């Protein structure tokens, strides 16, 4: 059975976008540090190659691993795929907490995200309340 490797983004500034997403998930900001940096340089990559890549990785290996490549041009149009980011909840609270959702939205905005709109609607038997947002380079995601 296949498993998920990376979720890969194209970015104008891969390092900055990697750091944004690392903050979203509470990962440490990753840099190309030795000995990995030197191994990559010794393998034929240049510092320019490293500058055109970024990484956001869960040090415990549990959360998603995000990889960032330098884009060949600006983002155009809407994403065909987006991430749904869940707000942390207490183990005994399966319901949505509007105050927690708003606090997390404010945290992500302070990191550089923008709010597109708040969706607060009934969808069949379920109530939906989430924010459609964009990361600093305009990639769409939802905060729920």
C-alpha positions as CSV (number, residue, x, y, z in Angstrom):
1,X,0.0,0.0,0.0
2,X,1.3,3.5,-0.8
3,X,2.0,6.1,1.9
4,X,2.3,9.8,1.8
5,X,5.8,11.2,1.3
6,X,5.9,15.0,0.9
7,X,3.2,17.5,0.2
8,X,5.1,19.8,-2.2
9,X,4.6,23.5,-2.8
10,X,6.0,25.7,-5.5
11,X,7.0,29.0,-4.0
12,X,8.6,32.4,-4.8
13,X,10.5,32.2,-1.5
14,X,10.7,28.5,-0.5
15,X,12.6,29.1,2.7
16,X,10.1,31.8,4.0
17,X,7.1,29.7,3.0
18,X,8.6,26.6,4.7
19,X,9.1,28.6,7.8
20,X,5.5,29.9,7.7
21,X,4.1,26.3,7.4
22,X,6.5,25.1,10.1
23,X,5.0,27.7,12.4
24,X,1.5,26.6,11.4
25,X,2.2,23.0,12.5
26,X,4.5,23.9,15.4
27,X,7.6,22.4,13.7
28,X,11.1,23.8,14.2
29,X,12.2,26.1,11.4
30,X,14.4,23.8,9.2
31,X,17.6,25.0,7.6
32,X,20.1,23.1,5.5
33,X,22.5,22.5,8.3
34,X,25.7,20.4,8.4
35,X,26.3,17.6,8.0
36,X,23.3,17.4,5.6
37,X,24.2,20.7,3.9
38,X,27.7,19.6,3.2
39,X,26.6,16.2,1.9
40,X,24.2,18.0,-0.5
41,X,27.0,20.3,-1.6
42,X,29.5,17.4,-2.0
43,X,26.9,15.6,-4.1
44,X,27.0,18.4,-6.7
45,X,24.3,20.8,-5.5
46,X,25.2,24.4,-5.2
47,X,24.2,27.0,-2.5
48,X,21.8,28.4,-5.1
49,X,20.2,25.0,-5.4
50,X,19.7,24.9,-1.6
51,X,18.4,28.4,-1.6
52,X,15.6,27.3,-4.0
53,X,14.3,24.6,-1.6
54,X,12.7,24.5,1.8
55,X,11.4,21.9,4.2
56,X,8.9,21.8,7.1
57,X,9.1,18.5,8.9
58,X,7.7,17.1,12.1
59,X,10.7,16.1,14.2
60,X,8.6,13.2,15.6
61,X,7.7,12.0,12.1
62,X,3.9,12.0,12.9
63,X,2.7,15.1,11.0
64,X,2.9,15.9,7.3
65,X,6.3,16.6,5.7
66,X,6.1,19.7,3.5
67,X,8.7,20.4,0.8
68,X,9.1,23.6,-1.1
69,X,10.6,24.2,-4.6
70,X,11.3,27.5,-6.2
71,X,8.5,28.4,-8.7
72,X,9.2,29.4,-12.3
73,X,6.6,32.1,-12.1
74,X,3.9,33.6,-10.0
75,X,0.9,31.6,-8.8
76,X,-2.0,32.0,-11.1
77,X,-5.6,30.9,-10.4
78,X,-7.0,28.8,-7.7
79,X,-5.3,25.7,-6.2
80,X,-6.6,22.4,-7.5
81,X,-5.8,20.9,-4.1
82,X,-5.7,22.6,-0.6
83,X,-5.0,21.6,2.9
84,X,-7.7,21.5,5.7
85,X,-6.0,22.5,8.9
86,X,-7.7,21.3,12.1
87,X,-7.7,23.5,15.2
88,X,-6.4,21.6,18.3
89,X,-9.1,20.4,20.5
90,X,-9.2,18.8,23.9
91,X,-9.5,15.0,23.7
92,X,-13.0,15.1,25.3
93,X,-14.2,17.9,23.1
94,X,-15.1,16.6,19.6
95,X,-17.2,19.7,18.8
96,X,-16.1,22.9,17.1
97,X,-15.1,25.7,19.4
98,X,-15.6,29.1,17.8
99,X,-13.3,30.9,20.2
100,X,-10.5,28.4,19.5
101,X,-11.0,28.7,15.8
102,X,-10.9,32.5,15.9
103,X,-7.8,32.5,18.1
104,X,-6.0,30.1,15.7
105,X,-7.1,32.3,12.7
106,X,-5.6,35.3,14.5
107,X,-2.4,33.4,15.1
108,X,-2.1,32.4,11.5
109,X,-2.8,36.0,10.3
110,X,0.0,37.2,12.6
111,X,2.3,34.7,10.8
112,X,1.4,36.2,7.4
113,X,-1.8,34.3,6.3
114,X,-4.8,36.2,5.0
115,X,-8.5,35.5,5.5
116,X,-10.5,35.0,2.4
117,X,-13.9,34.5,4.1
118,X,-15.6,32.9,7.1
119,X,-17.9,30.0,6.0
120,X,-20.7,29.5,8.6
121,X,-23.5,27.4,7.1
122,X,-25.6,24.3,7.4
123,X,-24.6,21.5,5.0
124,X,-27.2,18.8,5.2
125,X,-27.4,17.6,8.9
126,X,-24.0,19.2,9.7
127,X,-23.1,22.7,10.8
128,X,-19.9,24.0,9.1
129,X,-17.8,26.8,10.4
130,X,-14.4,27.4,9.0
131,X,-12.1,30.0,7.5
132,X,-11.0,30.0,3.9
133,X,-7.5,31.4,4.1
134,X,-4.3,31.9,2.0
135,X,-0.7,31.5,3.0
136,X,1.8,34.3,2.4
137,X,2.1,33.3,-1.3
138,X,-1.6,32.9,-2.0
139,X,-2.0,29.2,-1.6
140,X,-5.5,28.4,-0.3
141,X,-6.2,26.4,2.8
142,X,-9.1,26.0,5.2
143,X,-8.9,26.3,9.0
144,X,-11.6,24.3,10.7
